[in-house]
């Protein structure tokens, strides 16, 4: 991780740990979703809890519904990316449910424990300073590489003929009003094009050659540059230790006018006041500033290039995106005498005029006092906080395409604060010669506050280029506000027994009292028990270094989000004729809500052979989640749309395997190691909801993609199914074609596959010799589905290569399949009609793809210079080069990266306008004094 730094620490775990599934984003500062052994909830969070030096960290991704489902929006990233990779000492992944004993219900999806670097006691020396100094500098560049395969044979237009010009009678011009590429063949014909109608351009009133510009998308993207510099001071003695660090992360993205800057100050300190009392303090302050993040989804820049575009356009002609009067130079004009944009803005106008800005300030840390009471007893009291304020501003400039958006300015302020107060009494004692005991009992209080306030102009902007809420055309602003508070009190305990260093038993229990549950019913308890047998202690085999068999059972709980268990109250709405109004919400609360409960069993075997030259770890886990909460659709006669119930039941079964081998380990220092991890998870929806009349809910919709697909939980099926219209098949599995030559569509929507993979894994290897270390990582995913809007519209608009194969535009094509009478289809249809009628807009399944992939994720080469090169002051120097996201070795989905991450929420598997994947090449230098 230190050798190949990632801006988002989650991405560093890709392919490294069995049972950990990570979906990254191609956007600068974008969110990454991480699942440990699948999903356990429908409406609530399924990601693990992050704990940094004992501090529970918020990892929320506050995003609009449109952004998450693949429509237009900005991905501001999940909050865990504020953790500084340079400060990390180690990461421990707890996948089992027993982690909830110490971390509560938030750990029910697993816990990722991050330990940061601490100060080191240093002896007095003439050679070295008593204070250690570490300087680290890194530089990397990003280059996009996974662009779709475009066709360069035909230009823009709706037909193979040019259209007559009104301004130049008797002459022909391009059809710039149409935003696709079904136009005339690119043979160098002299015609009037969009820039022939812009007085301030060199080609005004001139014909220009009708030729392809194959790189007219690639040349828009720039080389991203990332600079990462840090300095740390550390030192101490037998009583006090400290570490103070500062890191600056500065990124210029691959999109013009795109940048992200992050400054992080961290401090870790500890002090022993006497033999009994000690204290530790850690504090971190993060200031992040973003500008020009690329929008995601439909109508974004990537959507323009890869869904609606013309292949003859020259991107260089668009770079000067403004006319002398400040108006936009748009290729997709309304008419010859109206050069304003119709459907699509100039991509440079989007980058430099319709951009966003954001600022996040975050403070997190904790103070802990430890007191040794004596005779094995100790007590620890701590207070921890996590606070951030995230402010976002979005703009749509006057002069933008009317079909895209109305000129607007909005401000969004998000504030989060969580305080944790703990007191833990621990006891450690040896019960006789053979039995050891460790135990603790503790109390915890969590106070959490969250607010999300949004305000936007309405009806347009009075003054161009003045972005202020008071510049709204309408005095009635768009305003929304969300506030939530949570308090949870907990009592927890743990007891651990060890017998003769080979038998171990751990028992935990925790009881929570949550403010999110009904009064008088807000208490719930969940226990765990785990045992292990280190059988290598009883076996005298030279070839067996270590062997352990483990098994455990645990129960976890997830309480509902705030205010769902209270009486349903009306919400205030806009005034009507100056009078206040209120609205009854469409979703009713439930005062009988209970927490979601998950029971899980896990067993595993760990083996090490030949002085740990070979290691092997296999695990099996099975969980059942009951009383899962979701919104149940109600009868229209009830007057409400949904009501919240404890109803669903989900199961989760996982098999994991990790193998590490060191085939070569020589006395001269040469070492070669290889490792592999693999995990298969089966997530199933056992049941949903049955009402008092016996009516069953067969599906729950948790998201909708633009235009076609939905994401649902379906009873008896794998979780998170993409649902939409399918082809019609005969008894032999052949697609059935109608009399008109187009494929028939199923009468109703059908499940088309789960977005969750069948299995995931990774393969890593390294070679080290006398300070030189070369390593590589390949990760893979088998199965899972993705619905691609890029493929839906990229084919329909005629810009992708498959739309110009052979002479299908001139001669048409014949769909492979059989007629309704069972005969081979022979009906010829037009290509342009085929990519609409037979595409994902009409038949969803046409653009639902297998998301399998194999990727060369990372390669690193580092060198630790010999200490003999340095006489004084310098303790060590290392230098390294690395590459990330180097190649997609295999994929089944065309034109996009199968990792189509848009957000970190439960709505996954929708690709709405993905930015191309970027390779990262970097160099690091580390100097220690």
Beta strands, then each sheet from edge to edge (+ up, - down):
strand 1: 20-23
strand 2: 33-36
strand 3: 49-52
strand 4: 55-57
strand 5: 88-94
strand 6: 111-116
strand 7: 131-144
strand 8: 163-164
strand 9: 172-173
strand 10: 189-191
strand 11: 208-210
strand 12: 224-236
strand 13: 240-252
strand 14: 259-272
strand 15: 277-291
strand 16: 333-335
strand 17: 338-341
strand 18: 356-374
strand 19: 377-396
strand 20: 408-431
strand 21: 435-456
strand 22: 478-499
strand 23: 503-514
strand 24: 523-533
strand 25: 544-558
strand 26: 571-576
strand 27: 579-583
strand 28: 587-588
strand 29: 596-609
strand 30: 614-633
strand 31: 642-665
strand 32: 671-687
strand 33: 689-690
strand 34: 696-697
strand 35: 699-704
strand 36: 710-714
strand 37: 721-727
strand 38: 736-737
strand 39: 745-754
strand 40: 759-769
strand 41: 772-782
strand 42: 785-788
strand 43: 813-814
strand 44: 818-819
strand 45: 828-829
strand 46: 848-850
strand 47: 853-864
strand 48: 876-891
strand 49: 910-911
strand 50: 918-928
sheet 1: 1+ 2-
sheet 2: 4+ 3- 6- 5+
sheet 3: 28+ 31+ 30- 29+ 25- 24+ 23- 22+ 21- 20+ 19- 18+ 15- 14+ 13- 12+ 7- 50+ 48- 47+ 41- 40+ 32-
sheet 4: 8+ 9-
sheet 5: 10+ 11-
sheet 6: 16+ 17-
sheet 7: 26+ 27-
sheet 8: 33+ 34-
sheet 9: 35+ 36- 37+ 39-
sheet 10: 38+ 44+
sheet 11: 46+ 42- 49-
sheet 12: 43+ 45-
end
